[in-house]
Amino acid sequence: MMVSMGDLVSSVRASAARLGISPVDLLTAMSYETGGKLDPNQWGGAGGRYLGLIQFGPEEQRKYGVKPGMDVGD
C-alpha cells in the first residue's frame, strides 16, 4: 500500500505533537530508519526483522501491535 505524502505529513505532525517533539526531528528519524524511503511497510535491520517507519523490533511489534499493512496514522 502506497502512502500519500499528505497522509504521512499529517500523521507525523499529530504524532510529534502527542510526543512533544519537533515534527522535523521525527520525520528525520523516520527517513534515516527507512533509508530515505519513508515506507511504513519496510522490513530491515538485523535479519530483516524490523518493521515500519521507526523500525520496530520483534518485541516492540508484539508490545505495540505493529503489523505489515497498517495505516500510517496507526
N, CA, C and O atoms as a Maestro MAE file, in Angstrom:
{
 s_m_m2io_version
 :::
 2.0.0
}

f_m_ct {
 s_m_title
 :::
 protein
 m_atom[296] {
  # First column is atom index #
  i_m_mmod_type
  r_m_x_coord
  r_m_y_coord
  r_m_z_coord
  i_m_residue_number
  s_m_chain_name
  s_m_pdb_residue_name
  s_m_pdb_atom_name
  i_m_atomic_number
  :::
  1 25 0.841 -1.171 0.000 1 A "MET " " N  " 7
  2 3 0.000 0.000 0.000 1 A "MET " " CA " 6
  3 2 0.888 1.237 0.000 1 A "MET " " C  " 6
  4 15 1.766 1.374 0.852 1 A "MET " " O  " 8
  5 25 0.664 2.126 -0.942 2 A "MET " " N  " 7
  6 3 1.442 3.344 -1.057 2 A "MET " " CA " 6
  7 2 0.829 4.415 -0.155 2 A "MET " " C  " 6
  8 15 -0.389 4.588 -0.123 2 A "MET " " O  " 8
  9 25 1.675 5.122 0.567 3 A "VAL " " N  " 7
  10 3 1.232 6.161 1.489 3 A "VAL " " CA " 6
  11 2 1.361 7.506 0.795 3 A "VAL " " C  " 6
  12 15 2.395 7.799 0.195 3 A "VAL " " O  " 8
  13 25 0.319 8.328 0.871 4 A "SER " " N  " 7
  14 3 0.418 9.657 0.277 4 A "SER " " CA " 6
  15 2 1.265 10.547 1.181 4 A "SER " " C  " 6
  16 15 1.270 10.381 2.401 4 A "SER " " O  " 8
  17 25 1.974 11.484 0.579 5 A "MET " " N  " 7
  18 3 2.819 12.398 1.342 5 A "MET " " CA " 6
  19 2 1.959 13.214 2.303 5 A "MET " " C  " 6
  20 15 2.390 13.501 3.420 5 A "MET " " O  " 8
  21 25 0.753 13.591 1.887 6 A "GLY " " N  " 7
  22 3 -0.140 14.348 2.773 6 A "GLY " " CA " 6
  23 2 -0.523 13.568 4.014 6 A "GLY " " C  " 6
  24 15 -0.540 14.117 5.116 6 A "GLY " " O  " 8
  25 25 -0.834 12.281 3.841 7 A "ASP " " N  " 7
  26 3 -1.166 11.426 4.989 7 A "ASP " " CA " 6
  27 2 0.021 11.278 5.920 7 A "ASP " " C  " 6
  28 15 -0.125 11.314 7.142 7 A "ASP " " O  " 8
  29 25 1.208 11.109 5.330 8 A "LEU " " N  " 7
  30 3 2.413 10.950 6.141 8 A "LEU " " CA " 6
  31 2 2.695 12.220 6.939 8 A "LEU " " C  " 6
  32 15 2.976 12.151 8.135 8 A "LEU " " O  " 8
  33 25 2.623 13.370 6.288 9 A "VAL " " N  " 7
  34 3 2.901 14.641 6.966 9 A "VAL " " CA " 6
  35 2 1.887 14.885 8.086 9 A "VAL " " C  " 6
  36 15 2.267 15.284 9.187 9 A "VAL " " O  " 8
  37 25 0.622 14.653 7.819 10 A "SER " " N  " 7
  38 3 -0.412 14.835 8.849 10 A "SER " " CA " 6
  39 2 -0.182 13.920 10.035 10 A "SER " " C  " 6
  40 15 -0.313 14.338 11.185 10 A "SER " " O  " 8
  41 25 0.158 12.676 9.756 11 A "SER " " N  " 7
  42 3 0.397 11.703 10.829 11 A "SER " " CA " 6
  43 2 1.640 12.056 11.639 11 A "SER " " C  " 6
  44 15 1.646 11.932 12.864 11 A "SER " " O  " 8
  45 25 2.689 12.494 10.954 12 A "VAL " " N  " 7
  46 3 3.913 12.885 11.654 12 A "VAL " " CA " 6
  47 2 3.646 14.094 12.543 12 A "VAL " " C  " 6
  48 15 4.098 14.133 13.688 12 A "VAL " " O  " 8
  49 25 2.924 15.068 12.034 13 A "ARG " " N  " 7
  50 3 2.600 16.251 12.849 13 A "ARG " " CA " 6
  51 2 1.807 15.873 14.093 13 A "ARG " " C  " 6
  52 15 2.101 16.351 15.189 13 A "ARG " " O  " 8
  53 25 0.805 15.016 13.928 14 A "ALA " " N  " 7
  54 3 -0.028 14.599 15.061 14 A "ALA " " CA " 6
  55 2 0.791 13.798 16.075 14 A "ALA " " C  " 6
  56 15 0.674 14.017 17.280 14 A "ALA " " O  " 8
  57 25 1.611 12.881 15.593 15 A "SER " " N  " 7
  58 3 2.435 12.076 16.499 15 A "SER " " CA " 6
  59 2 3.452 12.936 17.232 15 A "SER " " C  " 6
  60 15 3.659 12.770 18.434 15 A "SER " " O  " 8
  61 25 4.080 13.843 16.522 16 A "ALA " " N  " 7
  62 3 5.063 14.731 17.148 16 A "ALA " " CA " 6
  63 2 4.420 15.582 18.225 16 A "ALA " " C  " 6
  64 15 5.009 15.794 19.285 16 A "ALA " " O  " 8
  65 25 3.219 16.072 17.964 17 A "ALA " " N  " 7
  66 3 2.514 16.890 18.960 17 A "ALA " " CA " 6
  67 2 2.213 16.059 20.210 17 A "ALA " " C  " 6
  68 15 2.388 16.540 21.330 17 A "ALA " " O  " 8
  69 25 1.761 14.815 20.023 18 A "ARG " " N  " 7
  70 3 1.483 13.939 21.174 18 A "ARG " " CA " 6
  71 2 2.749 13.653 21.977 18 A "ARG " " C  " 6
  72 15 2.706 13.553 23.203 18 A "ARG " " O  " 8
  73 25 3.872 13.524 21.278 19 A "LEU " " N  " 7
  74 3 5.136 13.205 21.928 19 A "LEU " " CA " 6
  75 2 5.875 14.435 22.455 19 A "LEU " " C  " 6
  76 15 6.825 14.313 23.228 19 A "LEU " " O  " 8
  77 25 5.434 15.611 22.033 20 A "GLY " " N  " 7
  78 3 6.091 16.847 22.457 20 A "GLY " " CA " 6
  79 2 7.458 17.035 21.810 20 A "GLY " " C  " 6
  80 15 8.377 17.576 22.424 20 A "GLY " " O  " 8
  81 25 7.582 16.586 20.568 21 A "ILE " " N  " 7
  82 3 8.841 16.736 19.843 21 A "ILE " " CA " 6
  83 2 8.599 17.441 18.512 21 A "ILE " " C  " 6
  84 15 7.458 17.612 18.082 21 A "ILE " " O  " 8
  85 25 9.676 17.839 17.880 22 A "SER " " N  " 7
  86 3 9.600 18.504 16.586 22 A "SER " " CA " 6
  87 2 9.184 17.515 15.499 22 A "SER " " C  " 6
  88 15 9.740 16.420 15.421 22 A "SER " " O  " 8
  89 25 8.208 17.888 14.652 23 A "PRO " " N  " 7
  90 3 7.846 17.007 13.541 23 A "PRO " " CA " 6
  91 2 9.015 16.817 12.573 23 A "PRO " " C  " 6
  92 15 9.144 15.753 11.967 23 A "PRO " " O  " 8
  93 25 9.860 17.824 12.423 24 A "VAL " " N  " 7
  94 3 11.033 17.700 11.557 24 A "VAL " " CA " 6
  95 2 11.982 16.647 12.112 24 A "VAL " " C  " 6
  96 15 12.516 15.829 11.363 24 A "VAL " " O  " 8
  97 25 12.191 16.667 13.428 25 A "ASP " " N  " 7
  98 3 13.069 15.663 14.047 25 A "ASP " " CA " 6
  99 2 12.493 14.256 13.883 25 A "ASP " " C  " 6
  100 15 13.230 13.317 13.585 25 A "ASP " " O  " 8
  101 25 11.195 14.108 14.075 26 A "LEU " " N  " 7
  102 3 10.569 12.791 13.936 26 A "LEU " " CA " 6
  103 2 10.676 12.292 12.499 26 A "LEU " " C  " 6
  104 15 11.020 11.133 12.267 26 A "LEU " " O  " 8
  105 25 10.386 13.155 11.542 27 A "LEU " " N  " 7
  106 3 10.475 12.760 10.138 27 A "LEU " " CA " 6
  107 2 11.919 12.455 9.743 27 A "LEU " " C  " 6
  108 15 12.165 11.565 8.929 27 A "LEU " " O  " 8
  109 25 12.861 13.183 10.310 28 A "THR " " N  " 7
  110 3 14.276 12.912 10.040 28 A "THR " " CA " 6
  111 2 14.657 11.513 10.530 28 A "THR " " C  " 6
  112 15 15.345 10.771 9.830 28 A "THR " " O  " 8
  113 25 14.205 11.160 11.736 29 A "ALA " " N  " 7
  114 3 14.481 9.821 12.270 29 A "ALA " " CA " 6
  115 2 13.838 8.748 11.389 29 A "ALA " " C  " 6
  116 15 14.454 7.716 11.123 29 A "ALA " " O  " 8
  117 25 12.615 8.981 10.939 30 A "MET " " N  " 7
  118 3 11.929 8.015 10.078 30 A "MET " " CA " 6
  119 2 12.660 7.848 8.752 30 A "MET " " C  " 6
  120 15 12.794 6.735 8.243 30 A "MET " " O  " 8
  121 25 13.130 8.959 8.199 31 A "SER " " N  " 7
  122 3 13.865 8.900 6.940 31 A "SER " " CA " 6
  123 2 15.158 8.106 7.113 31 A "SER " " C  " 6
  124 15 15.519 7.295 6.260 31 A "SER " " O  " 8
  125 25 15.841 8.347 8.213 32 A "TYR " " N  " 7
  126 3 17.073 7.610 8.497 32 A "TYR " " CA " 6
  127 2 16.794 6.113 8.639 32 A "TYR " " C  " 6
  128 15 17.490 5.284 8.052 32 A "TYR " " O  " 8
  129 25 15.776 5.781 9.418 33 A "GLU " " N  " 7
  130 3 15.459 4.372 9.692 33 A "GLU " " CA " 6
  131 2 15.029 3.608 8.441 33 A "GLU " " C  " 6
  132 15 15.223 2.395 8.358 33 A "GLU " " O  " 8
  133 25 14.448 4.311 7.469 34 A "THR " " N  " 7
  134 3 13.965 3.643 6.255 34 A "THR " " CA " 6
  135 2 14.878 3.888 5.051 34 A "THR " " C  " 6
  136 15 14.514 3.577 3.917 34 A "THR " " O  " 8
  137 25 16.053 4.441 5.300 35 A "GLY " " N  " 7
  138 3 16.975 4.704 4.198 35 A "GLY " " CA " 6
  139 2 16.416 5.698 3.199 35 A "GLY " " C  " 6
  140 15 16.712 5.624 2.006 35 A "GLY " " O  " 8
  141 25 15.601 6.635 3.691 36 A "GLY " " N  " 7
  142 3 15.019 7.670 2.841 36 A "GLY " " CA " 6
  143 2 13.761 7.257 2.100 36 A "GLY " " C  " 6
  144 15 13.194 8.063 1.362 36 A "GLY " " O  " 8
  145 25 13.313 6.029 2.277 37 A "LYS " " N  " 7
  146 3 12.132 5.539 1.548 37 A "LYS " " CA " 6
  147 2 10.819 5.955 2.192 37 A "LYS " " C  " 6
  148 15 9.803 6.070 1.506 37 A "LYS " " O  " 8
  149 25 10.825 6.180 3.488 38 A "LEU " " N  " 7
  150 3 9.613 6.549 4.234 38 A "LEU " " CA " 6
  151 2 8.459 5.588 3.949 38 A "LEU " " C  " 6
  152 15 7.320 6.002 3.737 38 A "LEU " " O  " 8
  153 25 8.780 4.319 3.950 39 A "ASP " " N  " 7
  154 3 7.797 3.266 3.686 39 A "ASP " " CA " 6
  155 2 7.398 2.607 5.009 39 A "ASP " " C  " 6
  156 15 8.227 1.953 5.642 39 A "ASP " " O  " 8
  157 25 6.131 2.770 5.439 40 A "PRO " " N  " 7
  158 3 5.712 2.189 6.717 40 A "PRO " " CA " 6
  159 2 5.678 0.659 6.714 40 A "PRO " " C  " 6
  160 15 5.535 0.039 7.769 40 A "PRO " " O  " 8
  161 25 5.808 0.055 5.544 41 A "ASN " " N  " 7
  162 3 5.806 -1.406 5.447 41 A "ASN " " CA " 6
  163 2 7.190 -1.973 5.176 41 A "ASN " " C  " 6
  164 15 7.324 -3.132 4.784 41 A "ASN " " O  " 8
  165 25 8.206 -1.167 5.380 42 A "GLN " " N  " 7
  166 3 9.569 -1.601 5.105 42 A "GLN " " CA " 6
  167 2 10.113 -2.482 6.217 42 A "GLN " " C  " 6
  168 15 10.013 -2.157 7.400 42 A "GLN " " O  " 8
  169 25 10.689 -3.600 5.810 43 A "TRP " " N  " 7
  170 3 11.389 -4.501 6.721 43 A "TRP " " CA " 6
  171 2 12.870 -4.208 6.603 43 A "TRP " " C  " 6
  172 15 13.353 -3.910 5.512 43 A "TRP " " O  " 8
  173 25 13.599 -4.288 7.705 44 A "GLY " " N  " 7
  174 3 15.033 -4.044 7.663 44 A "GLY " " CA " 6
  175 2 15.700 -4.464 8.948 44 A "GLY " " C  " 6
  176 15 15.168 -5.266 9.716 44 A "GLY " " O  " 8
  177 25 16.885 -3.904 9.172 45 A "GLY " " N  " 7
  178 3 17.639 -4.206 10.382 45 A "GLY " " CA " 6
  179 2 18.216 -5.608 10.371 45 A "GLY " " C  " 6
  180 15 18.179 -6.308 9.359 45 A "GLY " " O  " 8
  181 25 18.745 -5.998 11.506 46 A "ALA " " N  " 7
  182 3 19.385 -7.313 11.653 46 A "ALA " " CA " 6
  183 2 18.405 -8.425 11.294 46 A "ALA " " C  " 6
  184 15 17.361 -8.576 11.927 46 A "ALA " " O  " 8
  185 25 18.749 -9.181 10.292 47 A "GLY " " N  " 7
  186 3 17.905 -10.307 9.889 47 A "GLY " " CA " 6
  187 2 16.610 -9.902 9.213 47 A "GLY " " C  " 6
  188 15 15.745 -10.751 8.996 47 A "GLY " " O  " 8
  189 25 16.450 -8.627 8.874 48 A "GLY " " N  " 7
  190 3 15.217 -8.168 8.230 48 A "GLY " " CA " 6
  191 2 13.990 -8.327 9.100 48 A "GLY " " C  " 6
  192 15 12.892 -8.554 8.590 48 A "GLY " " O  " 8
  193 25 14.164 -8.209 10.428 49 A "ARG " " N  " 7
  194 3 13.058 -8.452 11.360 49 A "ARG " " CA " 6
  195 2 12.446 -7.174 11.915 49 A "ARG " " C  " 6
  196 15 11.563 -7.240 12.770 49 A "ARG " " O  " 8
  197 25 12.891 -6.025 11.454 50 A "TYR " " N  " 7
  198 3 12.406 -4.744 11.979 50 A "TYR " " CA " 6
  199 2 11.462 -4.113 10.962 50 A "TYR " " C  " 6
  200 15 11.728 -4.137 9.760 50 A "TYR " " O  " 8
  201 25 10.361 -3.551 11.448 51 A "LEU " " N  " 7
  202 3 9.284 -3.108 10.563 51 A "LEU " " CA " 6
  203 2 8.895 -1.659 10.807 51 A "LEU " " C  " 6
  204 15 8.830 -1.189 11.943 51 A "LEU " " O  " 8
  205 25 8.642 -0.977 9.715 52 A "GLY " " N  " 7
  206 3 7.991 0.313 9.791 52 A "GLY " " CA " 6
  207 2 8.895 1.521 9.721 52 A "GLY " " C  " 6
  208 15 10.102 1.418 9.503 52 A "GLY " " O  " 8
  209 25 8.271 2.667 9.912 53 A "LEU " " N  " 7
  210 3 8.953 3.946 9.779 53 A "LEU " " CA " 6
  211 2 10.038 4.163 10.819 53 A "LEU " " C  " 6
  212 15 11.019 4.862 10.562 53 A "LEU " " O  " 8
  213 25 9.867 3.567 11.994 54 A "ILE " " N  " 7
  214 3 10.918 3.685 13.001 54 A "ILE " " CA " 6
  215 2 11.514 2.322 13.324 54 A "ILE " " C  " 6
  216 15 12.199 2.157 14.334 54 A "ILE " " O  " 8
  217 25 11.248 1.347 12.458 55 A "GLN " " N  " 7
  218 3 11.854 0.028 12.535 55 A "GLN " " CA " 6
  219 2 11.675 -0.625 13.904 55 A "GLN " " C  " 6
  220 15 12.630 -0.820 14.655 55 A "GLN " " O  " 8
  221 25 10.424 -0.954 14.200 56 A "PHE " " N  " 7
  222 3 10.089 -1.669 15.430 56 A "PHE " " CA " 6
  223 2 10.684 -3.074 15.380 56 A "PHE " " C  " 6
  224 15 10.518 -3.783 14.388 56 A "PHE " " O  " 8
  225 25 11.373 -3.477 16.440 57 A "GLY " " N  " 7
  226 3 11.896 -4.830 16.553 57 A "GLY " " CA " 6
  227 2 10.778 -5.800 16.891 57 A "GLY " " C  " 6
  228 15 9.663 -5.375 17.192 57 A "GLY " " O  " 8
  229 25 11.060 -7.111 16.847 58 A "PRO " " N  " 7
  230 3 10.028 -8.113 17.119 58 A "PRO " " CA " 6
  231 2 9.304 -7.913 18.453 58 A "PRO " " C  " 6
  232 15 8.081 -8.045 18.512 58 A "PRO " " O  " 8
  233 25 10.027 -7.602 19.504 59 A "GLU " " N  " 7
  234 3 9.399 -7.396 20.815 59 A "GLU " " CA " 6
  235 2 8.472 -6.181 20.800 59 A "GLU " " C  " 6
  236 15 7.366 -6.234 21.339 59 A "GLU " " O  " 8
  237 25 8.918 -5.097 20.188 60 A "GLU " " N  " 7
  238 3 8.093 -3.889 20.110 60 A "GLU " " CA " 6
  239 2 6.888 -4.088 19.195 60 A "GLU " " C  " 6
  240 15 5.822 -3.522 19.436 60 A "GLU " " O  " 8
  241 25 7.058 -4.891 18.149 61 A "GLN " " N  " 7
  242 3 5.924 -5.200 17.275 61 A "GLN " " CA " 6
  243 2 4.817 -5.869 18.075 61 A "GLN " " C  " 6
  244 15 3.643 -5.526 17.943 61 A "GLN " " O  " 8
  245 25 5.209 -6.829 18.908 62 A "ARG " " N  " 7
  246 3 4.203 -7.512 19.749 62 A "ARG " " CA " 6
  247 2 3.614 -6.549 20.770 62 A "ARG " " C  " 6
  248 15 2.396 -6.497 20.942 62 A "ARG " " O  " 8
  249 25 4.456 -5.797 21.439 63 A "LYS " " N  " 7
  250 3 4.002 -4.895 22.504 63 A "LYS " " CA " 6
  251 2 3.026 -3.845 21.989 63 A "LYS " " C  " 6
  252 15 2.022 -3.552 22.639 63 A "LYS " " O  " 8
  253 25 3.323 -3.277 20.813 64 A "TYR " " N  " 7
  254 3 2.510 -2.178 20.292 64 A "TYR " " CA " 6
  255 2 1.556 -2.595 19.179 64 A "TYR " " C  " 6
  256 15 0.839 -1.756 18.635 64 A "TYR " " O  " 8
  257 25 1.539 -3.874 18.837 65 A "GLY " " N  " 7
  258 3 0.617 -4.360 17.814 65 A "GLY " " CA " 6
  259 2 0.954 -3.913 16.404 65 A "GLY " " C  " 6
  260 15 0.059 -3.761 15.573 65 A "GLY " " O  " 8
  261 25 2.227 -3.702 16.125 66 A "VAL " " N  " 7
  262 3 2.660 -3.262 14.798 66 A "VAL " " CA " 6
  263 2 2.628 -4.446 13.844 66 A "VAL " " C  " 6
  264 15 3.173 -5.513 14.128 66 A "VAL " " O  " 8
  265 25 1.966 -4.229 12.688 67 A "LYS " " N  " 7
  266 3 1.813 -5.292 11.701 67 A "LYS " " CA " 6
  267 2 1.984 -4.699 10.310 67 A "LYS " " C  " 6
  268 15 1.712 -3.516 10.107 67 A "LYS " " O  " 8
  269 25 2.435 -5.510 9.342 68 A "PRO " " N  " 7
  270 3 2.519 -5.041 7.964 68 A "PRO " " CA " 6
  271 2 1.152 -4.583 7.475 68 A "PRO " " C  " 6
  272 15 0.128 -5.165 7.834 68 A "PRO " " O  " 8
  273 25 1.143 -3.542 6.659 69 A "GLY " " N  " 7
  274 3 -0.097 -3.059 6.064 69 A "GLY " " CA " 6
  275 2 -0.903 -2.106 6.914 69 A "GLY " " C  " 6
  276 15 -1.992 -1.690 6.519 69 A "GLY " " O  " 8
  277 25 -0.375 -1.748 8.095 70 A "MET " " N  " 7
  278 3 -1.098 -0.802 8.964 70 A "MET " " CA " 6
  279 2 -1.156 0.569 8.307 70 A "MET " " C  " 6
  280 15 -0.272 0.933 7.532 70 A "MET " " O  " 8
  281 25 -2.191 1.317 8.616 71 A "ASP " " N  " 7
  282 3 -2.312 2.696 8.170 71 A "ASP " " CA " 6
  283 2 -1.194 3.517 8.799 71 A "ASP " " C  " 6
  284 15 -0.834 3.297 9.956 71 A "ASP " " O  " 8
  285 25 -0.648 4.454 8.049 72 A "VAL " " N  " 7
  286 3 0.465 5.258 8.555 72 A "VAL " " CA " 6
  287 2 0.086 6.017 9.830 72 A "VAL " " C  " 6
  288 15 0.955 6.286 10.660 72 A "VAL " " O  " 8
  289 25 -1.156 6.357 9.997 73 A "GLY " " N  " 7
  290 3 -1.616 7.049 11.208 73 A "GLY " " CA " 6
  291 2 -1.622 6.180 12.435 73 A "GLY " " C  " 6
  292 15 -1.570 6.682 13.558 73 A "GLY " " O  " 8
  293 25 -1.684 4.885 12.235 74 A "ASP " " N  " 7
  294 3 -1.673 3.959 13.367 74 A "ASP " " CA " 6
  295 2 -0.275 3.790 13.904 74 A "ASP " " C  " 6
  296 15 -0.067 3.045 14.862 74 A "ASP " " O  " 8
  :::
 }
 m_bond[295] {
  # First column is bond index #
  i_m_from
  i_m_to
  i_m_order
  :::
  1 1 2 1
  2 2 3 1
  3 3 4 2
  4 3 5 1
  5 5 6 1
  6 6 7 1
  7 7 8 2
  8 7 9 1
  9 9 10 1
  10 10 11 1
  11 11 12 2
  12 11 13 1
  13 13 14 1
  14 14 15 1
  15 15 16 2
  16 15 17 1
  17 17 18 1
  18 18 19 1
  19 19 20 2
  20 19 21 1
  21 21 22 1
  22 22 23 1
  23 23 24 2
  24 23 25 1
  25 25 26 1
  26 26 27 1
  27 27 28 2
  28 27 29 1
  29 29 30 1
  30 30 31 1
  31 31 32 2
  32 31 33 1
  33 33 34 1
  34 34 35 1
  35 35 36 2
  36 35 37 1
  37 37 38 1
  38 38 39 1
  39 39 40 2
  40 39 41 1
  41 41 42 1
  42 42 43 1
  43 43 44 2
  44 43 45 1
  45 45 46 1
  46 46 47 1
  47 47 48 2
  48 47 49 1
  49 49 50 1
  50 50 51 1
  51 51 52 2
  52 51 53 1
  53 53 54 1
  54 54 55 1
  55 55 56 2
  56 55 57 1
  57 57 58 1
  58 58 59 1
  59 59 60 2
  60 59 61 1
  61 61 62 1
  62 62 63 1
  63 63 64 2
  64 63 65 1
  65 65 66 1
  66 66 67 1
  67 67 68 2
  68 67 69 1
  69 69 70 1
  70 70 71 1
  71 71 72 2
  72 71 73 1
  73 73 74 1
  74 74 75 1
  75 75 76 2
  76 75 77 1
  77 77 78 1
  78 78 79 1
  79 79 80 2
  80 79 81 1
  81 81 82 1
  82 82 83 1
  83 83 84 2
  84 83 85 1
  85 85 86 1
  86 86 87 1
  87 87 88 2
  88 87 89 1
  89 89 90 1
  90 90 91 1
  91 91 92 2
  92 91 93 1
  93 93 94 1
  94 94 95 1
  95 95 96 2
  96 95 97 1
  97 97 98 1
  98 98 99 1
  99 99 100 2
  100 99 101 1
  101 101 102 1
  102 102 103 1
  103 103 104 2
  104 103 105 1
  105 105 106 1
  106 106 107 1
  107 107 108 2
  108 107 109 1
  109 109 110 1
  110 110 111 1
  111 111 112 2
  112 111 113 1
  113 113 114 1
  114 114 115 1
  115 115 116 2
  116 115 117 1
  117 117 118 1
  118 118 119 1
  119 119 120 2
  120 119 121 1
  121 121 122 1
  122 122 123 1
  123 123 124 2
  124 123 125 1
  125 125 126 1
  126 126 127 1
  127 127 128 2
  128 127 129 1
  129 129 130 1
  130 130 131 1
  131 131 132 2
  132 131 133 1
  133 133 134 1
  134 134 135 1
  135 135 136 2
  136 135 137 1
  137 137 138 1
  138 138 139 1
  139 139 140 2
  140 139 141 1
  141 141 142 1
  142 142 143 1
  143 143 144 2
  144 143 145 1
  145 145 146 1
  146 146 147 1
  147 147 148 2
  148 147 149 1
  149 149 150 1
  150 150 151 1
  151 151 152 2
  152 151 153 1
  153 153 154 1
  154 154 155 1
  155 155 156 2
  156 155 157 1
  157 157 158 1
  158 158 159 1
  159 159 160 2
  160 159 161 1
  161 161 162 1
  162 162 163 1
  163 163 164 2
  164 163 165 1
  165 165 166 1
  166 166 167 1
  167 167 168 2
  168 167 169 1
  169 169 170 1
  170 170 171 1
  171 171 172 2
  172 171 173 1
  173 173 174 1
  174 174 175 1
  175 175 176 2
  176 175 177 1
  177 177 178 1
  178 178 179 1
  179 179 180 2
  180 179 181 1
  181 181 182 1
  182 182 183 1
  183 183 184 2
  184 183 185 1
  185 185 186 1
  186 186 187 1
  187 187 188 2
  188 187 189 1
  189 189 190 1
  190 190 191 1
  191 191 192 2
  192 191 193 1
  193 193 194 1
  194 194 195 1
  195 195 196 2
  196 195 197 1
  197 197 198 1
  198 198 199 1
  199 199 200 2
  200 199 201 1
  201 201 202 1
  202 202 203 1
  203 203 204 2
  204 203 205 1
  205 205 206 1
  206 206 207 1
  207 207 208 2
  208 207 209 1
  209 209 210 1
  210 210 211 1
  211 211 212 2
  212 211 213 1
  213 213 214 1
  214 214 215 1
  215 215 216 2
  216 215 217 1
  217 217 218 1
  218 218 219 1
  219 219 220 2
  220 219 221 1
  221 221 222 1
  222 222 223 1
  223 223 224 2
  224 223 225 1
  225 225 226 1
  226 226 227 1
  227 227 228 2
  228 227 229 1
  229 229 230 1
  230 230 231 1
  231 231 232 2
  232 231 233 1
  233 233 234 1
  234 234 235 1
  235 235 236 2
  236 235 237 1
  237 237 238 1
  238 238 239 1
  239 239 240 2
  240 239 241 1
  241 241 242 1
  242 242 243 1
  243 243 244 2
  244 243 245 1
  245 245 246 1
  246 246 247 1
  247 247 248 2
  248 247 249 1
  249 249 250 1
  250 250 251 1
  251 251 252 2
  252 251 253 1
  253 253 254 1
  254 254 255 1
  255 255 256 2
  256 255 257 1
  257 257 258 1
  258 258 259 1
  259 259 260 2
  260 259 261 1
  261 261 262 1
  262 262 263 1
  263 263 264 2
  264 263 265 1
  265 265 266 1
  266 266 267 1
  267 267 268 2
  268 267 269 1
  269 269 270 1
  270 270 271 1
  271 271 272 2
  272 271 273 1
  273 273 274 1
  274 274 275 1
  275 275 276 2
  276 275 277 1
  277 277 278 1
  278 278 279 1
  279 279 280 2
  280 279 281 1
  281 281 282 1
  282 282 283 1
  283 283 284 2
  284 283 285 1
  285 285 286 1
  286 286 287 1
  287 287 288 2
  288 287 289 1
  289 289 290 1
  290 290 291 1
  291 291 292 2
  292 291 293 1
  293 293 294 1
  294 294 295 1
  295 295 296 2
  :::
 }
}
